[in-house]
Amino acid sequence: MIDFASERGTAGIEAPSNIRLRETTRGQHNKLLQVSRDCVSLIKSLYSQVVATRGHLTSIVGSVADTMNKRPLLVTVIGCIFVAAGVIGFAYHLTEFKTQRPFEYSILWICLLRLLAILGGVFVLRGNNWARWLLLVWIAYHVILSAFHPLSELVAHGLLFAVIAYVLFRPQASAYFRSARAEPAQTP
């Protein structure tokens, strides 16, 4: 039995006998906890910047903001999911960098892909047309990668690809990306 009372604040959680839990040291647990806290604070700061920017633009543009196409809710959800997945994945894979081992270039490639997810998510929220194509290519790359894994991963990534393509290229989303391109943001 592994007692998580000191780690999670619960008393005596017993793992089923058929499940083997990877025991972590207190240092590893604290490191992962700090990384997850950093991710949450980064997401909160990104969200506050998006909210602040949105309010600032509304005050500058005034009545033009009322006539401008609003961002569809599903586009906002997709953008935020990509930003969150990119930030969390980047922070997680950053912990895999070790100075005592030979440098693994695969981790560098994974971190670059995570940064592309963040970049695409942020610029989809800003209404840049190229960003929706970037997100579609990003998820298509994962569909190709999952072809070399179990069939369930291929199906899951294929469904994600279809949903993201539908959300980002339906008429309401296309109108949003067109209007964002037609009316560039004004600077104060």
N, C-alpha and C positions, 0 to 999 in steps of 0.2 A: 504494500500500500504506500502510495506517495501522499504525504500530507501537505496540502497547499495552504494551510491555515496562515502561515507567516507570509506567504507570497501574495495571496489574493484576498485575504480577509474572510475566508469562509472556513468552516470547521470540517476537517476530515473528509474530503472528496476522494472516493476510492475509484481508481480506474478499473474498468472491467478486465477480467483476466486475459481476454483475447486481444486487447489493445496494448501495445507497448508504447509508452511515452518516452520521449527523448528527455533525459534529465539535463537541465541546464544549470550552470553555476549561477550564483547570485550576481556576479559581474556581468554575465551574458544577459541575464534577465533585466538588470538595470540599464544596460546599454540599449536593448530593444525597447524598453519602456521610454527611455530618453528620445530615441529616434521617433517613436510614435508620437510623443508629445511635440517634438519639433515639427512633424508633419501636420499635426492638428493646428499648431500656431501658424504655420505657413499658409494653410488653407484658409484659416480665419483672416489673415492679413490680406490674402488675395481677394477674398470675398468682400472685405471692407473697402478695398481699393476699387473693385468693380462697382459697388454701391455708391461710393463717393464720386466716381467718375460719372456714373449715370445721373446723379443729382446735379453735378456741376454742369454737365452738358444740357440738362433740362433748363437750368437757370439761364444759361447763355443763349440757347436757341429759342427758348420761350414757346411761342405758339407754333413754331415750325415743328417742334417735337410732338405736338398733338396730331399733326397731319402725317408725320413720318410713320412708316410701317413699324410696328412694335415687333420685338424679337419673339418668335413663337416659343411657347413654353418647352416643347420637346427639344428644340435647338439648344435652349439654355441647359436643359437636363443633360444632353449629350456632351456639350462643352464642359460642364462641371464634372461629369464622370471622367472625361479624358484628363482634365487637370488633376483631379484627385488620384486617379490611377497612376498618372505619371509621377506625381509627387511622392506617393506612397511607395511605388516601385523603385523610384530613384533612391529614396532614402534607404529602403531595404537593401538594394544591391550595393549601395555605397559602403555598407558594413562588411561586404565581402572583400574589399580591397585590403590586402595584407602586405606589409613591407618585407616580411621574412620569407615569403614564397616567391617563386618566379612570377613575373607580372603576367596576368591572364588577360589577353586582349578581348576575350569573349565578354568579360564584365564591362569593358569599355564600350563595346558594341551595344550591350543591353542598356547601359546608362544613356547612350546616345538615343536609342529608341524611346526611352522614357522621356527624355527631354523633348523629342519630337512630339510626343503625346501632349505634353504640357503646352508647347508652342501652338500646336493645332487647336487645342481646347480653348486657349486664351484668345486666339485670333478668330475662332468661330464665334465666340461671345462678342467680339468687336465687329463682326459682320464682314470679315474678309472672305471673298469667294475662294481664293486659293487654299484657305485653311480647311474648308470642307473637303476639298480634293485630297489634301494631305491626310486627313483623318480616314478617308476611304482607302487610300493607299496603305496607311498604317495597319488598318484592320485586315486588308487583303493580304498583306505580308504575313499576318498571323494565321490566316486561313491556309496559306501555302505551307507555313511551318508546321501547322497542326496536321497536315497530310502525312507527316512522318511519325505521328504519335497515334494513340488509340483513336478509334473511329468516333468515340464520344466527343473528343476535343475538336475534331474536324466538324462535326455536326454543330457543336456549340458556337464555334467561331464562324461557321457559315451562316447560322441564324443571326448572330450579332452583325455580320456584314450586311445581311438583307435588311435588318431593322435600321441600322445606321444609314444605309443608302436611301431607304424610304424616307426617313425623318429629314435628312439633310437635302434631299432633292425633290420633295413634294412641292406643289405650287406655292403654299404659304411661305416655306423656307426660301424658295427661289426669289420670291418677291422681297423678302427681308434682305437677302444678300444683294439684290439689285438696288434696293433703296439705300442701303449702306454705302454702296459704291458710288451712287449718283450724288449723295449729299455727304461730302467729306466732313469729318469732325473739325470744328473751329477751335482755335487755340485762344486762350484769354489774353 
